[in-house]
Amino acid sequence: MVITQEVLDVVSKTPFIPITTVSSHGEPHLIVVGKVAEIREDDILGFGIYKMEVTQQNIKDNGIMQVVIATMESGPKGFRLEGKACVEEKLVLFKAEKLEKLL
């Protein structure tokens, strides 16, 4: 399991979350979203879609996505999550496959 309880604690304290997708030409696309809308079993985070046209296209093209979560609450903590994403109705569903501790 990639998303541990420590990661979930940081997710709950992170007000804004940068996510990066990659175009079919290898160009990164970084956006900032609000809190995680949903957490599912099997290391899946759900993000509500508000526009995200380029992000959705990149996900359809290759699914590659990175998510950074960080907080200063109770001391600095942060993680970079790498994995695959898909679009399901009004959610971007991100399955974390790799975790890197940042702080």
N, C-alpha and C positions, 0 to 999 in steps of 0.2 A: 504494500500500500504506500503510495507516494504522499498522499495528503494525510498527514498525521494530526493528532490533536493539537500539537504546537502550531502547525500551519493553520488549522481551523481557528485557533485563538487569534492569530494575526489577521486572518480574513475578516473576522468579526469586528476588528478595530480599524480596518483600512477604509477610509471614507471615499477615496478615489483610486481607481486601479488602471494603470497603463497596460494596454494589450497591443501586441504587435503581430501582424500577419504579413505574409510575403506574396507578392504578385507572381504570376506565371513567368515573368521576366526576371525574378529575383530581387525586385525592389521592395524594401521594407515599408510598412505602413503602420504608424503608431497612432493610437487614439487613447483617450482617457475616458473611462466609464465610471459610473457610480458603484455602489456596493454590489456584491454578488447577490443575484436575485434568488438563487436556488442552489442547494448543495445536494447532490445525489450520491448514492453509494458508488463504489468503483472509481473513486477519484475524479468525479465529474462536477465542474462548477458551471452554473448557468448564469448568463448575463442577458438582461433585457435589451431588446433591440430598439434603438431610437435612431432611425435613418441607417447609418452604418453601410452605405451602399458599397464603398470600396472594400471595406472589411468583409462584407458578405460575399462579394465576388471573389476575393482572394481565398476565402474559406472554400468556396465551391471549386476553385481551380486546383488547390492542393491541400487545404486543411491545416497547414502549418501555423502554429500560434504559440506565442510566449505571453505569460502573465507575470507581472511583478506585484507583489504585495509587501507592504512595509508599514510600520507604525513606530511612533516614538513613545506611545503610551506604555508605562511600566518599563521603560528603557528601550533603546532601539533594537528592532528585530525586522528582518526582511528575507524574502525568498523569491527566486526566479523559478517559475514553473514552465516547462516546455512540454508540448504534446500536440494533439490533433483536435480540431474543432469541426463541428457541423452546425448547420442551421436547422432548427426544428420549430416550426410555427413562429412564435415571437421571441425565441431564445437562441442565443449562441451557446451551444453546449461544448465545453472544453474538457477533454480527458487528459489529465496530467500524467505524463509518462516519465518525466525526469524532474528532479528537484535540486536546486543549488541554494545553499544558505548564503545570504549577502551580508548580513550584519550580525 
